[in-house]
């Protein structure tokens, strides 16, 4: 872009010429990215061409906010339902929302877990605790990859265990979760018809929980 030098009253070197700077273009691009997705990780922003300096400047200017380690969102952005699950998965990309958090996501318990329950592999990296607070559990490979659903939350692809899988995990892990929570979830799933007895039984057999769950499932379905 060029400036007109023809002026009797204003010297050219005093003119203000608006030339879009790299800083301006990065600012606009950052705003566009966080308009499209509620939250993004720092490495995603850098891969999109946003420099670390531009991110830091936007935080300093109050345009975006750091909501957890390396995770950013637009300042004043509306918090979506279950957004904390998306924030947790961004902290633990290999994790799956599990146990009580999965049960709450499927609306099968009135409990509001103070920490997000996430399953990871036996050798997977676990982050240093920060926000959001996490409850990490380790599953062996046969159980880790079973029954995963994917849900879009705040623009993030969030893996969550299915209802039958979650129930199997709850019954299989009485040392982690009280048995009453598992029974409550099983009863709610049947009453709300969110899972069939056959699907629940199949998941329990695959998840090593059938022997424990069977008497409860039979008792709850004995009257049709």
BABA-730951 format. One record per residue (C-alpha): residue number from 1; z, y, x. Coordinates in Angstrom, 3 decimals, padded with zeros to 6 digits. Each point is the difference from the previous one (the first is absolute). Example, Ala and Ser with C-alpha at 12.3 -4.5 7.8 and 13.67 -1.06 7.14 Angstrom:
# residues 2
NODE,1,007.800,-004.500,012.300
NODE,2,-000.660,003.440,001.370
***
This chain:
# residues 224
NODE,1,000.000,000.000,000.000
NODE,2,-000.908,003.482,001.362
NODE,3,001.307,003.513,-000.677
NODE,4,-001.985,003.114,-000.742
NODE,5,000.343,002.395,002.928
NODE,6,-001.539,002.968,-001.861
NODE,7,002.800,002.385,-000.850
NODE,8,000.484,003.628,000.920
NODE,9,003.753,-000.058,-000.537
NODE,10,001.251,-003.420,001.101
NODE,11,-000.482,-001.473,003.420
NODE,12,-001.251,-003.595,-000.046
NODE,13,002.931,-001.342,002.034
NODE,14,002.356,001.333,-002.671
NODE,15,-001.778,-001.803,-002.801
NODE,16,001.740,-002.929,-001.701
NODE,17,-002.454,-002.859,-000.297
NODE,18,001.157,-003.007,-001.984
NODE,19,-001.125,-003.096,001.842
NODE,20,001.584,-003.216,-001.279
NODE,21,002.155,-001.311,002.846
NODE,22,000.837,-003.571,000.859
NODE,23,003.525,000.784,-001.157
NODE,24,-001.255,001.171,-003.407
NODE,25,-002.273,-002.998,-000.446
NODE,26,002.778,-002.443,000.894
NODE,27,002.345,001.756,-002.406
NODE,28,-002.544,-000.314,-002.818
NODE,29,-000.726,-003.622,000.844
NODE,30,003.708,-000.836,000.107
NODE,31,000.486,001.568,-003.423
NODE,32,-002.967,-001.942,-001.362
NODE,33,001.290,-003.305,001.386
NODE,34,003.460,000.446,-001.502
NODE,35,-001.484,001.112,-003.311
NODE,36,-001.917,-003.287,-000.161
NODE,37,002.978,-002.116,001.067
NODE,38,003.591,000.952,-000.658
NODE,39,001.205,-001.305,003.359
NODE,40,-001.587,-000.798,003.324
NODE,41,001.218,-001.326,003.325
NODE,42,-000.423,002.106,003.124
NODE,43,-002.402,-002.489,001.577
NODE,44,-002.209,000.149,-003.122
NODE,45,-000.122,003.777,000.232
NODE,46,-000.887,-000.142,003.686
NODE,47,-002.734,-002.556,-000.701
NODE,48,-001.387,002.451,-002.573
NODE,49,-000.253,002.660,002.703
NODE,50,003.262,001.889,-000.523
NODE,51,001.721,000.782,003.278
NODE,52,003.715,-000.480,000.599
NODE,53,000.264,003.752,000.519
NODE,54,-001.582,000.682,-003.402
NODE,55,002.451,-002.395,-001.661
NODE,56,002.979,001.633,001.727
NODE,57,-001.273,003.474,-000.911
NODE,58,-000.398,-000.988,-003.666
NODE,59,003.574,-001.323,-000.075
NODE,60,001.301,003.174,001.654
NODE,61,-001.875,002.157,-002.528
NODE,62,001.379,-002.004,-002.919
NODE,63,-003.414,-001.249,-001.120
NODE,64,000.888,-003.680,000.420
NODE,65,003.287,-001.838,000.437
NODE,66,001.059,-002.984,002.034
NODE,67,001.619,-002.414,-002.454
NODE,68,000.729,-002.784,002.476
NODE,69,-000.895,-000.976,003.541
NODE,70,-003.689,000.838,000.426
NODE,71,-000.654,000.353,-003.759
NODE,72,-001.069,003.307,-001.552
NODE,73,-000.714,001.404,-003.440
NODE,74,-000.933,003.375,-001.465
NODE,75,002.992,002.293,-000.449
NODE,76,001.100,000.054,-003.619
NODE,77,-002.085,-003.043,-000.911
NODE,78,001.136,-001.768,-003.156
NODE,79,001.890,-003.196,000.752
NODE,80,-001.649,-002.982,-001.674
NODE,81,001.865,-002.871,-001.591
NODE,82,000.803,-002.654,002.619
NODE,83,-001.184,002.324,002.783
NODE,84,002.879,-001.188,002.167
NODE,85,-001.685,-003.423,000.128
NODE,86,-003.158,001.588,001.393
NODE,87,002.054,001.910,002.559
NODE,88,001.699,-003.240,001.043
NODE,89,-003.296,-001.847,000.458
NODE,90,-001.342,002.839,002.117
NODE,91,003.000,-000.557,002.261
NODE,92,-000.541,-003.789,000.028
NODE,93,-003.768,-000.629,-000.367
NODE,94,000.352,-003.794,000.273
NODE,95,002.752,-000.166,-002.608
NODE,96,000.003,-001.021,-003.660
NODE,97,002.271,001.462,-002.698
NODE,98,002.358,-002.859,-000.813
NODE,99,003.076,-001.317,-001.808
NODE,100,002.025,002.652,-001.891
NODE,101,-002.514,002.799,000.688
NODE,102,-002.851,-002.165,-001.314
NODE,103,002.132,-000.948,-003.014
NODE,104,000.654,003.691,-000.718
NODE,105,-003.693,000.850,000.460
NODE,106,-000.876,-002.595,-002.644
NODE,107,002.715,001.505,-002.268
NODE,108,001.993,-003.222,-000.186
NODE,109,003.368,001.435,001.024
NODE,110,002.064,003.097,-000.680
NODE,111,001.171,000.043,003.595
NODE,112,-001.159,002.841,002.212
NODE,113,000.205,-001.419,003.514
NODE,114,001.290,002.622,002.468
NODE,115,-002.388,-001.353,002.629
NODE,116,-003.586,-001.222,-000.244
NODE,117,-000.204,-003.770,000.483
NODE,118,-002.924,-000.939,002.248
NODE,119,-001.027,-003.443,001.213
NODE,120,-001.537,-000.348,003.451
NODE,121,-000.903,-002.935,002.234
NODE,122,002.481,-001.648,002.312
NODE,123,-001.503,001.704,003.067
NODE,124,-001.201,003.260,-001.585
NODE,125,001.238,003.353,001.255
NODE,126,002.771,001.604,-002.059
NODE,127,000.323,003.800,000.160
NODE,128,003.115,001.858,001.029
NODE,129,001.798,000.959,-003.180
NODE,130,-000.858,003.425,-001.386
NODE,131,-001.293,001.305,-003.314
NODE,132,-000.626,-001.728,-002.285
NODE,133,002.945,-002.382,000.493
NODE,134,-001.308,-003.547,000.403
NODE,135,001.398,-003.495,-000.512
NODE,136,-002.117,-002.232,002.197
NODE,137,-000.213,-003.748,-000.636
NODE,138,-001.986,-002.482,002.052
NODE,139,-002.099,-002.698,-001.656
NODE,140,-001.759,-002.856,001.751
NODE,141,-003.782,-000.120,-000.310
NODE,142,-000.201,-002.476,-002.907
NODE,143,002.051,002.389,-002.148
NODE,144,-001.058,003.374,001.402
NODE,145,-003.611,-000.037,-001.221
NODE,146,000.528,-001.621,-003.418
NODE,147,-000.360,001.920,-003.248
NODE,148,-000.921,003.459,001.295
NODE,149,-001.344,002.612,-002.414
NODE,150,-001.373,003.395,001.025
NODE,151,000.896,003.184,-001.879
NODE,152,-001.161,003.573,000.613
NODE,153,003.032,002.285,000.273
NODE,154,-000.381,003.617,001.109
NODE,155,-003.416,-000.851,001.424
NODE,156,001.414,-002.827,002.117
NODE,157,-000.884,-003.691,-000.347
NODE,158,003.430,-001.599,-000.464
NODE,159,000.402,-003.802,000.200
NODE,160,002.609,-001.275,-002.458
NODE,161,000.969,-003.578,-000.728
NODE,162,-001.006,-001.234,-003.454
NODE,163,002.607,-000.731,-002.659
NODE,164,-000.068,-003.813,000.426
NODE,165,000.154,000.340,003.794
NODE,166,002.850,002.529,-000.200
NODE,167,002.026,-002.290,-002.256
NODE,168,-000.528,-002.922,002.378
NODE,169,001.178,002.114,002.943
NODE,170,003.089,001.164,-001.894
NODE,171,001.055,-003.550,-000.842
NODE,172,-000.777,-001.222,003.518
NODE,173,002.140,002.657,001.695
NODE,174,003.472,000.015,-001.620
NODE,175,001.532,001.306,003.226
NODE,176,-002.120,003.130,-000.261
NODE,177,000.128,000.632,-003.750
NODE,178,002.629,-001.052,-002.529
NODE,179,-001.102,-002.820,-002.288
NODE,180,000.707,002.145,-003.072
NODE,181,-002.824,002.346,001.040
NODE,182,-002.436,-002.925,000.200
NODE,183,001.044,-001.331,-003.427
NODE,184,-000.206,003.480,-001.541
NODE,185,-003.516,000.424,001.379
NODE,186,-001.093,-003.426,-001.227
NODE,187,001.332,000.685,-003.487
NODE,188,-001.669,003.421,-000.142
NODE,189,-003.357,-001.375,001.191
NODE,190,000.031,-002.631,-002.746
NODE,191,001.232,002.335,-002.744
NODE,192,-002.557,002.671,000.873
NODE,193,-002.694,-002.642,000.463
NODE,194,-000.942,001.380,003.390
NODE,195,-000.370,-003.493,001.450
NODE,196,-000.453,-003.431,-001.533
NODE,197,002.437,-002.855,000.634
NODE,198,-002.788,-001.985,001.663
NODE,199,-000.879,002.840,002.399
NODE,200,003.670,000.469,000.863
NODE,201,000.472,-003.729,000.584
NODE,202,-003.113,-000.192,002.162
NODE,203,001.185,002.895,002.186
NODE,204,003.462,-001.541,000.284
NODE,205,-001.472,-003.296,001.178
NODE,206,-002.241,001.764,002.536
NODE,207,002.886,002.195,001.117
NODE,208,002.574,-002.718,000.516
NODE,209,002.198,001.126,-002.893
NODE,210,-000.829,-002.473,-002.763
NODE,211,003.078,-002.194,000.396
NODE,212,002.251,003.040,-000.339
NODE,213,-001.946,001.794,-002.732
NODE,214,-000.889,-002.975,-002.196
NODE,215,003.245,-000.276,-002.032
NODE,216,-000.048,003.735,-000.749
NODE,217,-003.659,000.004,-001.034
NODE,218,000.470,-003.066,-002.199
NODE,219,003.083,001.509,-001.656
NODE,220,-001.762,003.284,-000.736
NODE,221,-003.091,-001.704,-001.438
NODE,222,001.683,-002.889,-001.827
NODE,223,-000.075,001.844,-003.329
NODE,224,-003.728,000.694,000.247
***
